[in-house]
């Protein structure tokens, strides 16, 4: 070290030249950048179906099997990335039992639209592996060495995935609505393949009290340059949960209490939108601690109370499972497991509910093919709240009943349809409910919700003003999620979510909604084909017969659907259907919106 000492005006100045030289000679380092990439292509291949392509599937499958193996392939664009220091491949899913998931090097000469077992690129050496089990989660594989080499080479990297011990392994693909595959890279510069654009802020957030302990929330879907993967929900300024759709419920709350909520949208790269507007919602007045003390707790008591109800009756049911009986319900037609023909009034409805909404009572049948209805009503002004209906041939059937409310019910594992407004039933509402696993007996008649009746039946066909709102039609619905028949007028379908995985194609079931009625409004819904090739279009309009009003003046707006790049339409109207209008609908990932018979 060289030191110069200089005396001036009685003071000594010292400079450490070496230190100064070192500071001047230090190079400037660019800060590391993290890029989260989604695949440009991904698909799986199946040895037993050598010529089949699965590029539009929402899942990637892996299984090490001597005669029926499945491999999954992923490709990422690394353009613009330099000086890679870390690379982690993240895939979301699980296996049927513990195994090891490995990522192998492979060539880039494939596309998801053309990849098959017979033309798949060869599998090379291992790039990394991770233990995987039955828990659905992001599984992370360190692939730094392989990605570093590829980034310095042609700027594209491909992986082939396989597991070690022959266990069915299911992973989300980039076509899935949530938890898409990711390649997270730390490098000297952010690549062109990285997504830095945040989704739009969710709009239209609303909240309403479902009970003293539950608030139901809904909002309009956000948009994103790549795709929205989920929404973060905040209560009172604190993160509550992440959901994939635009409906959720906040449970376990305190009675008569106001809560504030806002929502943020997120994409696969982790970009978060600005928050939605903040809303306040208040739970309803709580049931006194003895609220369930006098609740009904036997099948016979419930049947008797329903059969003899009068305006203003509140039929409160204790938590538990109640197996109904067609022979003791008092149903004149012999179908209802639980039946009533009584009516309430506008001011004094009859209420059938669980005494504890957080532990709903389960009304259950014996078989899905015995002609049974879980609940059968032939009266007006009923409210069915906070119930679970299962294991009957049909779920909830309302015949010639008007102004009834079905709120926060769960209908599943039924032989035919879930909820049916039939035989002239008008001005009824189904809302904030969950329907799944229908059609367990007859797939072609497994609608989630059914409005009206086929013209060949003996029921009254004119039904008006029914509303289906804020309801989640989840997997396993084998027919249309909602079927609006000829003679039905003024039906409103709004803020619902459709999961198309169960639609079977039986009895022409090939869309989320099939409309043969008139003056229907379909708005602010979202639907996901989820790789089901039986789903041809999201919404279809057609005519049926001439005896009843059919196929005219139906309107669609502000719906968002993902049809997996299929050739179908968001709205398809036949040439016989007239006055079909549509506007402001969105198809995620692009594709056909409306056919030529839809007025835009």
MARLORO-308280 format. One line per 8 residues: number of its first residue (from 0); their letters; for each residue z, x, y of C-alpha. Coordinates in nm, 2 decimals. Layout:
N
NUM) A) Z/X/Y | ...
END
This chain:
600
0) XXXXXXXX) 0.00/0.00/0.00 | -0.09/0.13/0.34 | 0.13/0.05/0.63 | 0.06/0.12/1.00 | 0.37/0.13/1.23 | 0.30/0.09/1.60 | 0.56/0.13/1.87 | 0.50/-0.07/2.19
8) XXXXXXXX) 0.75/-0.16/2.46 | 1.04/-0.08/2.25 | 0.93/-0.30/1.96 | 0.80/-0.20/1.62 | 0.49/-0.39/1.47 | 0.41/-0.36/1.11 | 0.11/-0.49/0.93 | 0.06/-0.48/0.56
16) XXXXXXXX) -0.30/-0.41/0.55 | -0.33/-0.45/0.18 | -0.19/-0.80/0.20 | -0.42/-0.89/0.48 | -0.72/-0.75/0.28 | -0.61/-0.95/-0.02 | -0.60/-1.27/0.17 | -0.94/-1.22/0.32
24) XXXXXXXX) -1.08/-1.12/-0.02 | -0.95/-1.43/-0.21 | -1.25/-1.65/-0.32 | -1.24/-2.02/-0.24 | -1.20/-2.24/-0.55 | -1.35/-2.59/-0.57 | -1.09/-2.85/-0.68 | -1.14/-2.99/-1.03
32) XXXXXXXX) -1.29/-3.33/-1.06 | -1.23/-3.59/-1.32 | -1.52/-3.81/-1.43 | -1.48/-4.11/-1.66 | -1.81/-4.19/-1.83 | -1.92/-4.49/-2.03 | -2.19/-4.45/-2.29 | -2.56/-4.48/-2.20
40) XXXXXXXX) -2.61/-4.59/-2.56 | -2.39/-4.69/-2.85 | -2.45/-4.86/-3.18 | -2.34/-4.85/-3.54 | -2.55/-4.83/-3.86 | -2.49/-4.98/-4.20 | -2.61/-4.83/-4.53 | -2.65/-5.16/-4.70
48) XXXXXXXX) -2.88/-5.28/-4.42 | -3.10/-4.98/-4.37 | -3.35/-5.14/-4.13 | -3.10/-5.34/-3.92 | -3.02/-5.25/-3.56 | -2.68/-5.34/-3.42 | -2.73/-5.21/-3.06 | -2.61/-5.53/-2.89
56) XXXXXXXX) -2.29/-5.57/-3.10 | -1.97/-5.58/-2.91 | -1.80/-5.37/-3.19 | -1.86/-5.04/-3.35 | -1.78/-5.01/-3.72 | -1.69/-4.70/-3.93 | -1.63/-4.68/-4.30 | -1.67/-4.39/-4.54
64) XXXXXXXX) -1.80/-4.56/-4.85 | -2.02/-4.42/-5.13 | -2.27/-4.71/-5.12 | -2.20/-4.91/-4.80 | -2.10/-4.65/-4.53 | -2.10/-4.73/-4.16 | -2.14/-4.47/-3.89 | -2.11/-4.53/-3.52
72) XXXXXXXX) -2.31/-4.33/-3.26 | -2.23/-4.28/-2.89 | -2.44/-4.10/-2.62 | -2.32/-3.99/-2.27 | -2.51/-3.86/-1.97 | -2.35/-3.54/-1.84 | -2.59/-3.47/-1.55 | -2.44/-3.29/-1.26
80) XXXXXXXX) -2.13/-3.18/-1.44 | -2.05/-2.81/-1.43 | -1.77/-2.58/-1.54 | -1.62/-2.83/-1.79 | -1.26/-2.75/-1.87 | -1.16/-3.06/-2.06 | -1.33/-3.34/-2.24 | -1.16/-3.63/-2.42
88) XXXXXXXX) -1.36/-3.90/-2.61 | -1.16/-4.22/-2.60 | -1.25/-4.52/-2.83 | -1.05/-4.84/-2.85 | -0.97/-5.01/-3.18 | -0.79/-4.97/-3.51 | -0.84/-4.92/-3.89 | -0.73/-5.14/-4.18
96) XXXXXXXX) -0.49/-4.86/-4.28 | -0.41/-4.51/-4.18 | -0.70/-4.27/-4.17 | -0.85/-3.99/-3.96 | -1.13/-4.07/-3.72 | -1.37/-3.77/-3.66 | -1.64/-3.72/-3.39 | -1.93/-3.51/-3.52
104) XXXXXXXX) -2.21/-3.33/-3.33 | -2.55/-3.50/-3.36 | -2.89/-3.50/-3.19 | -2.98/-3.71/-2.88 | -3.31/-3.84/-3.02 | -3.20/-4.20/-3.07 | -3.15/-4.52/-2.86 | -2.91/-4.81/-2.92
112) XXXXXXXX) -3.20/-5.05/-2.93 | -3.38/-4.87/-3.21 | -3.11/-4.70/-3.41 | -3.09/-4.79/-3.78 | -2.94/-4.63/-4.10 | -3.29/-4.52/-4.20 | -3.37/-4.34/-3.88 | -3.02/-4.21/-3.77
120) XXXXXXXX) -3.00/-3.85/-3.67 | -2.82/-3.61/-3.91 | -2.45/-3.56/-3.88 | -2.35/-3.20/-3.78 | -2.02/-3.02/-3.76 | -1.69/-3.17/-3.64 | -1.63/-3.18/-3.27 | -1.27/-3.31/-3.31
128) XXXXXXXX) -1.06/-3.58/-3.48 | -0.76/-3.80/-3.44 | -0.53/-4.00/-3.67 | -0.58/-4.38/-3.64 | -0.38/-4.67/-3.78 | -0.37/-5.05/-3.77 | -0.26/-5.07/-3.40 | -0.53/-5.15/-3.15
136) XXXXXXXX) -0.52/-4.88/-2.89 | -0.73/-4.61/-2.72 | -0.77/-4.32/-2.97 | -0.84/-3.99/-2.80 | -1.03/-3.70/-2.95 | -1.05/-3.36/-2.78 | -1.42/-3.26/-2.77 | -1.40/-3.00/-2.50
144) XXXXXXXX) -1.60/-2.72/-2.68 | -1.89/-2.94/-2.78 | -1.92/-3.11/-2.44 | -1.89/-2.78/-2.25 | -2.19/-2.65/-2.45 | -2.39/-2.97/-2.40 | -2.32/-2.99/-2.02 | -2.45/-2.64/-1.99
152) XXXXXXXX) -2.76/-2.73/-2.20 | -2.96/-3.04/-2.18 | -2.69/-3.25/-2.00 | -2.67/-3.51/-2.27 | -2.41/-3.53/-2.55 | -2.41/-3.75/-2.86 | -2.14/-3.82/-3.12 | -2.14/-3.96/-3.47
160) XXXXXXXX) -1.81/-4.12/-3.57 | -1.68/-4.15/-3.93 | -1.33/-4.19/-4.09 | -1.19/-4.00/-4.38 | -1.06/-4.23/-4.66 | -1.27/-4.54/-4.68 | -1.08/-4.77/-4.44 | -1.26/-5.04/-4.23
168) XXXXXXXX) -1.24/-4.92/-3.87 | -1.33/-5.14/-3.58 | -1.39/-5.01/-3.23 | -1.50/-5.17/-2.91 | -1.85/-5.09/-2.80 | -1.98/-5.07/-2.44 | -2.10/-5.43/-2.48 | -1.75/-5.55/-2.52
176) XXXXXXXX) -1.59/-5.72/-2.22 | -1.29/-5.49/-2.22 | -1.17/-5.15/-2.33 | -1.51/-4.98/-2.36 | -1.56/-4.63/-2.50 | -1.49/-4.35/-2.25 | -1.56/-3.98/-2.21 | -1.31/-3.84/-1.97
184) XXXXXXXX) -1.42/-3.50/-1.83 | -1.24/-3.25/-1.61 | -1.50/-3.02/-1.44 | -1.58/-2.82/-1.14 | -1.79/-3.10/-1.00 | -1.82/-3.47/-1.05 | -2.14/-3.56/-1.24 | -2.40/-3.81/-1.16
192) XXXXXXXX) -2.30/-4.00/-1.47 | -1.95/-4.07/-1.33 | -1.88/-4.42/-1.20 | -1.70/-4.42/-0.87 | -1.78/-4.77/-0.74 | -1.50/-5.02/-0.75 | -1.55/-5.38/-0.85 | -1.55/-5.66/-0.59
200) XXXXXXXX) -1.21/-5.81/-0.52 | -1.13/-6.13/-0.72 | -1.16/-6.45/-0.52 | -1.03/-6.80/-0.56 | -0.69/-6.71/-0.70 | -0.49/-7.03/-0.78 | -0.16/-7.09/-0.94 | 0.01/-7.40/-1.07
208) XXXXXXXX) 0.33/-7.48/-1.25 | 0.28/-7.57/-1.62 | 0.65/-7.61/-1.67 | 0.99/-7.49/-1.54 | 0.93/-7.15/-1.70 | 0.55/-7.11/-1.68 | 0.29/-7.06/-1.41 | -0.08/-7.08/-1.49
216) XXXXXXXX) -0.32/-6.85/-1.29 | -0.70/-6.85/-1.26 | -0.95/-6.68/-1.03 | -1.32/-6.62/-1.00 | -1.48/-6.32/-1.18 | -1.54/-6.00/-0.99 | -1.87/-5.81/-1.01 | -1.93/-5.44/-1.06
224) XXXXXXXX) -2.22/-5.20/-1.08 | -2.14/-5.12/-1.44 | -1.91/-5.40/-1.56 | -1.56/-5.53/-1.51 | -1.34/-5.45/-1.80 | -1.02/-5.63/-1.70 | -0.79/-5.75/-1.43 | -0.44/-5.63/-1.33
232) XXXXXXXX) -0.21/-5.91/-1.24 | 0.08/-5.85/-1.00 | 0.39/-6.07/-0.96 | 0.60/-6.02/-0.65 | 0.42/-5.70/-0.58 | 0.49/-5.54/-0.92 | 0.24/-5.50/-1.20 | 0.27/-5.78/-1.46
240) XXXXXXXX) -0.01/-5.73/-1.71 | -0.38/-5.66/-1.77 | -0.61/-5.94/-1.90 | -0.97/-5.94/-1.99 | -1.06/-6.28/-1.86 | -1.00/-6.49/-1.55 | -0.72/-6.71/-1.69 | -0.36/-6.62/-1.77
248) XXXXXXXX) -0.01/-6.76/-1.79 | 0.31/-6.61/-1.66 | 0.60/-6.72/-1.89 | 0.97/-6.68/-1.91 | 1.02/-6.76/-1.54 | 1.32/-6.93/-1.37 | 1.30/-7.30/-1.28 | 1.25/-7.41/-0.92
256) XXXXXXXX) 1.16/-7.05/-0.82 | 0.86/-6.94/-0.60 | 0.66/-6.63/-0.72 | 0.38/-6.45/-0.54 | 0.07/-6.32/-0.72 | -0.24/-6.12/-0.66 | -0.50/-5.97/-0.88 | -0.71/-5.65/-0.89
264) XXXXXXXX) -1.03/-5.60/-1.10 | -1.09/-5.27/-1.29 | -1.39/-5.12/-1.45 | -1.42/-4.88/-1.75 | -1.40/-4.57/-1.52 | -1.06/-4.69/-1.39 | -1.19/-4.79/-1.05 | -0.97/-5.07/-0.91
272) XXXXXXXX) -1.09/-5.33/-0.66 | -0.91/-5.43/-0.34 | -0.64/-5.69/-0.42 | -0.72/-6.06/-0.41 | -0.55/-6.28/-0.16 | -0.19/-6.34/-0.23 | -0.08/-6.69/-0.34 | 0.26/-6.84/-0.40
280) XXXXXXXX) 0.34/-7.07/-0.69 | 0.67/-7.25/-0.77 | 0.79/-7.34/-1.12 | 0.90/-7.70/-1.17 | 1.25/-7.83/-1.18 | 1.43/-7.70/-1.49 | 1.55/-7.91/-1.77 | 1.93/-7.92/-1.78
288) XXXXXXXX) 2.09/-7.70/-2.05 | 2.13/-8.01/-2.27 | 1.75/-8.09/-2.23 | 1.68/-8.03/-2.60 | 2.01/-8.18/-2.72 | 1.87/-8.53/-2.77 | 1.51/-8.42/-2.84 | 1.35/-8.56/-3.15
296) XXXXXXXX) 1.36/-8.34/-3.45 | 1.20/-8.53/-3.74 | 0.85/-8.65/-3.82 | 0.97/-9.01/-3.86 | 1.15/-9.01/-3.52 | 0.84/-8.88/-3.34 | 0.61/-9.13/-3.51 | 0.85/-9.42/-3.43
304) XXXXXXXX) 0.88/-9.31/-3.07 | 0.51/-9.29/-3.02 | 0.44/-9.62/-3.19 | 0.70/-9.81/-2.98 | 0.65/-9.62/-2.65 | 0.63/-9.81/-2.32 | 0.54/-9.72/-1.96 | 0.77/-9.44/-1.84
312) XXXXXXXX) 0.88/-9.33/-2.19 | 0.94/-8.95/-2.23 | 0.91/-8.84/-2.59 | 1.07/-8.50/-2.60 | 1.04/-8.30/-2.92 | 1.26/-8.01/-3.03 | 1.11/-7.68/-3.13 | 1.00/-7.68/-3.49
320) XXXXXXXX) 0.71/-7.77/-3.73 | 0.66/-8.14/-3.81 | 0.42/-8.23/-4.09 | 0.26/-8.57/-4.01 | 0.17/-8.84/-4.26 | -0.12/-9.08/-4.22 | 0.05/-9.35/-4.42 | 0.36/-9.37/-4.20
328) XXXXXXXX) 0.22/-9.32/-3.85 | 0.13/-9.68/-3.79 | -0.24/-9.60/-3.72 | -0.44/-9.92/-3.80 | -0.73/-9.70/-3.91 | -0.51/-9.47/-4.12 | -0.63/-9.14/-3.96 | -0.36/-9.04/-3.72
336) XXXXXXXX) -0.08/-8.82/-3.83 | 0.09/-8.91/-3.51 | -0.04/-9.23/-3.34 | 0.01/-9.47/-3.05 | -0.19/-9.76/-2.91 | 0.06/-9.81/-2.62 | -0.02/-9.75/-2.25 | 0.16/-9.62/-1.95
344) XXXXXXXX) 0.07/-9.68/-1.59 | -0.04/-9.46/-1.31 | 0.32/-9.46/-1.17 | 0.49/-9.44/-1.50 | 0.28/-9.25/-1.76 | 0.40/-9.20/-2.12 | 0.49/-8.83/-2.17 | 0.48/-8.66/-2.51
352) XXXXXXXX) 0.60/-8.30/-2.48 | 0.80/-8.02/-2.62 | 1.15/-8.00/-2.48 | 1.11/-7.63/-2.45 | 0.76/-7.53/-2.33 | 0.83/-7.17/-2.43 | 0.88/-7.28/-2.79 | 0.63/-7.56/-2.84
360) XXXXXXXX) 0.67/-7.81/-3.12 | 0.40/-7.78/-3.39 | 0.25/-8.10/-3.52 | 0.08/-8.02/-3.85 | -0.13/-8.19/-4.11 | -0.17/-8.12/-4.49 | -0.54/-8.05/-4.52 | -0.85/-7.99/-4.30
368) XXXXXXXX) -1.06/-8.22/-4.51 | -0.85/-8.53/-4.56 | -0.98/-8.74/-4.27 | -0.66/-8.68/-4.06 | -0.63/-8.66/-3.68 | -0.34/-8.45/-3.55 | -0.28/-8.69/-3.26 | -0.46/-9.02/-3.23
376) XXXXXXXX) -0.43/-9.22/-2.91 | -0.59/-9.55/-2.82 | -0.39/-9.61/-2.50 | -0.41/-9.52/-2.13 | -0.20/-9.30/-1.90 | -0.05/-9.06/-2.15 | 0.04/-8.70/-2.09 | 0.05/-8.46/-2.39
384) XXXXXXXX) 0.21/-8.14/-2.28 | 0.32/-7.81/-2.44 | 0.23/-7.89/-2.80 | 0.06/-7.71/-3.09 | -0.17/-7.90/-3.32 | -0.30/-7.75/-3.65 | -0.41/-7.81/-4.01 | -0.57/-8.15/-3.97
392) XXXXXXXX) -0.93/-8.25/-4.01 | -0.95/-8.33/-3.63 | -0.72/-8.21/-3.36 | -0.66/-8.46/-3.07 | -0.87/-8.78/-3.07 | -0.86/-9.02/-2.78 | -1.04/-9.35/-2.86 | -1.10/-9.60/-2.58
400) XXXXXXXX) -0.82/-9.43/-2.38 | -0.84/-9.37/-2.01 | -0.67/-9.14/-1.75 | -0.49/-8.94/-2.01 | -0.38/-8.58/-1.95 | -0.38/-8.30/-2.22 | -0.21/-8.00/-2.07 | -0.11/-7.67/-2.22
408) XXXXXXXX) -0.19/-7.75/-2.58 | -0.29/-7.51/-2.85 | -0.53/-7.66/-3.11 | -0.64/-7.45/-3.40 | -0.73/-7.44/-3.77 | -0.88/-7.79/-3.79 | -1.16/-7.91/-4.01 | -1.39/-8.05/-3.74
416) XXXXXXXX) -1.35/-8.07/-3.36 | -1.05/-7.97/-3.16 | -1.03/-8.24/-2.88 | -1.25/-8.55/-2.86 | -1.28/-8.81/-2.57 | -1.44/-9.08/-2.78 | -1.53/-9.46/-2.78 | -1.55/-9.52/-2.41
424) XXXXXXXX) -1.26/-9.29/-2.31 | -1.30/-9.21/-1.94 | -1.13/-9.01/-1.67 | -0.93/-8.80/-1.91 | -0.84/-8.43/-1.85 | -0.81/-8.14/-2.08 | -0.66/-7.84/-1.89 | -0.48/-7.51/-1.93
432) XXXXXXXX) -0.52/-7.51/-2.31 | -0.62/-7.29/-2.59 | -0.86/-7.39/-2.87 | -0.98/-7.18/-3.16 | -1.06/-7.18/-3.53 | -1.23/-7.51/-3.56 | -1.49/-7.63/-3.81 | -1.29/-7.51/-4.11
440) XXXXXXXX) -1.42/-7.80/-4.31 | -1.76/-7.88/-4.15 | -1.89/-7.59/-3.94 | -2.16/-7.80/-3.78 | -1.90/-8.04/-3.65 | -1.65/-7.78/-3.53 | -1.68/-7.83/-3.15 | -1.40/-7.71/-2.94
448) XXXXXXXX) -1.41/-8.02/-2.71 | -1.64/-8.32/-2.76 | -1.72/-8.58/-2.49 | -1.87/-8.91/-2.60 | -2.05/-8.97/-2.93 | -2.39/-8.94/-3.10 | -2.61/-9.24/-3.04 | -2.62/-9.31/-3.41
456) XXXXXXXX) -2.24/-9.38/-3.43 | -2.07/-9.71/-3.39 | -1.85/-9.61/-3.09 | -1.88/-9.71/-2.73 | -2.11/-9.44/-2.59 | -2.06/-9.48/-2.21 | -1.78/-9.24/-2.11 | -1.74/-9.13/-1.74
464) XXXXXXXX) -1.54/-8.89/-1.53 | -1.38/-8.67/-1.80 | -1.27/-8.32/-1.69 | -1.23/-8.00/-1.90 | -1.07/-7.73/-1.69 | -0.90/-7.39/-1.72 | -0.92/-7.39/-2.10 | -0.98/-7.09/-2.32
472) XXXXXXXX) -1.22/-7.16/-2.61 | -1.15/-6.85/-2.82 | -1.30/-6.71/-3.14 | -1.37/-6.91/-3.45 | -1.52/-7.22/-3.29 | -1.81/-7.29/-3.53 | -2.01/-7.54/-3.32 | -2.06/-7.56/-2.95
480) XXXXXXXX) -1.75/-7.50/-2.75 | -1.82/-7.82/-2.55 | -2.06/-8.09/-2.65 | -2.14/-8.36/-2.39 | -2.32/-8.65/-2.56 | -2.58/-8.90/-2.44 | -2.40/-9.18/-2.24 | -2.15/-8.94/-2.09
488) XXXXXXXX) -2.16/-8.93/-1.71 | -1.99/-8.73/-1.44 | -1.82/-8.48/-1.68 | -1.68/-8.17/-1.50 | -1.64/-7.84/-1.69 | -1.48/-7.57/-1.48 | -1.28/-7.24/-1.49 | -1.31/-7.22/-1.87
496) XXXXXXXX) -1.36/-6.91/-2.09 | -1.59/-6.91/-2.39 | -1.57/-6.65/-2.68 | -1.89/-6.69/-2.88 | -1.79/-6.50/-3.19 | -1.75/-6.80/-3.42 | -2.06/-7.01/-3.33 | -2.23/-7.06/-3.67
504) XXXXXXXX) -2.58/-7.20/-3.59 | -2.50/-7.49/-3.82 | -2.62/-7.83/-3.70 | -2.81/-7.66/-3.41 | -2.49/-7.50/-3.27 | -2.64/-7.22/-3.06 | -2.48/-7.23/-2.72 | -2.14/-7.24/-2.54
512) XXXXXXXX) -2.21/-7.58/-2.39 | -2.47/-7.84/-2.50 | -2.53/-8.13/-2.26 | -2.72/-8.45/-2.34 | -2.53/-8.65/-2.08 | -2.60/-8.70/-1.71 | -2.45/-8.59/-1.38 | -2.25/-8.31/-1.54
520) XXXXXXXX) -2.11/-8.03/-1.33 | -2.06/-7.69/-1.49 | -1.90/-7.44/-1.26 | -1.69/-7.12/-1.24 | -1.68/-7.06/-1.61 | -1.73/-6.74/-1.80 | -1.88/-6.68/-2.15 | -1.92/-6.39/-2.38
528) XXXXXXXX) -2.18/-6.38/-2.67 | -1.99/-6.09/-2.82 | -2.28/-5.98/-3.04 | -2.32/-6.32/-3.22 | -2.70/-6.36/-3.27 | -2.64/-6.74/-3.34 | -2.58/-6.78/-2.96 | -2.92/-6.83/-2.81
536) XXXXXXXX) -2.83/-6.95/-2.46 | -2.51/-7.00/-2.27 | -2.57/-7.36/-2.16 | -2.84/-7.60/-2.28 | -2.96/-7.93/-2.15 | -3.16/-8.17/-2.36 | -3.22/-8.54/-2.42 | -3.13/-8.75/-2.73
544) XXXXXXXX) -3.27/-9.10/-2.78 | -3.35/-9.36/-2.52 | -3.07/-9.62/-2.55 | -2.82/-9.43/-2.33 | -2.86/-9.22/-2.02 | -2.95/-8.87/-2.12 | -3.04/-8.53/-1.99 | -3.07/-8.60/-1.62
552) XXXXXXXX) -2.91/-8.45/-1.30 | -2.69/-8.19/-1.46 | -2.58/-7.90/-1.23 | -2.46/-7.55/-1.29 | -2.31/-7.30/-1.04 | -2.11/-6.98/-1.01 | -2.08/-6.92/-1.39 | -2.07/-6.57/-1.53
560) XXXXXXXX) -2.19/-6.49/-1.88 | -2.27/-6.19/-2.10 | -2.54/-6.26/-2.35 | -2.57/-5.90/-2.48 | -2.92/-5.83/-2.34 | -3.06/-6.11/-2.57 | -3.37/-6.30/-2.47 | -3.19/-6.62/-2.41
568) XXXXXXXX) -3.10/-6.79/-2.08 | -2.78/-6.87/-1.89 | -2.92/-7.22/-1.84 | -3.20/-7.36/-2.07 | -3.33/-7.71/-2.01 | -3.59/-7.87/-2.23 | -3.90/-8.02/-2.07 | -3.77/-8.38/-2.13
576) XXXXXXXX) -3.45/-8.30/-1.93 | -3.50/-8.37/-1.56 | -3.31/-8.28/-1.25 | -3.14/-7.98/-1.39 | -3.02/-7.75/-1.11 | -2.85/-7.41/-1.11 | -2.74/-7.16/-0.84 | -2.52/-6.85/-0.80
584) XXXXXXXX) -2.48/-6.79/-1.17 | -2.44/-6.43/-1.29 | -2.56/-6.27/-1.61 | -2.37/-5.95/-1.67 | -2.60/-5.67/-1.77 | -2.91/-5.85/-1.66 | -3.15/-6.07/-1.85 | -3.30/-6.42/-1.81
592) XXXXXXXX) -3.11/-6.66/-1.59 | -3.30/-6.99/-1.61 | -3.60/-7.12/-1.79 | -3.89/-7.29/-1.60 | -3.74/-7.64/-1.64 | -3.44/-7.55/-1.43 | -3.46/-7.61/-1.05 | -3.32/-7.31/-0.87
END
